[in-house]
């Protein structure tokens, strides 16, 4: 019985560490693939001692979100597209997941500054083919 308590006490600090890591803020762009230009509202509560938080995100906007919410947007919000698999015996036809369709995503800007996303310099005005090998 004491071994079980020791294992449980070891897991608690790891869970709190993970919660603290999931609460770190990250900057990024929300992409709503299902409804381009649309708005998505949802609530989250990842840990039992966390409050329920409501999120209202608009496609293409830049947000500072907790890392846990960003991971949730990238990993959990998808639906399956199925594919019919025919077999030799017509009574045993089956369906399988062909691919996952993402509903939305969160593109991190942690290593890229927003100012770096805007084009700078003069646009390319003329392209020449040098030494064509046809």
Steps between C-alpha positions, in 0.01 A plus 500: 500500500785740576646440152175617340508821704863560402415456130201736532712764672758473220235563232359817657808719447520383137134591448552844653810547286299408189223741601750782548650421160154495339428844652800665330381754246581458130434745220352381173239522227171313530390328177140376467519258205138392527356855471760740352453847645269359768491505876543204734383498861591225746574439865790316662586348834805274478575444870261450790619810687477725192199724446287458188628749241305623199682574175372700202741487205471651151672351195824678405536698826814498716448381860699432815369165622616249761710221350241240605226676301730531197580127518128422532422701186771320302452142622141440607273687260460275197250257353561178308431439131419136443585274210308191391715186500363220288594145587465168320197409708224758439363444851818630665540844341658754730570868540829651607624850567655630181624829644442758772347833400617785723232742611745766619863562590724741689818613324761606752684828452742443785807496276363740238419865558176630347697778331705232325185369329448818300687510167784750475706625209404540140298234321662292228426669169668280239606139480758380249592143413877467508656207318190295418568128471220385267 
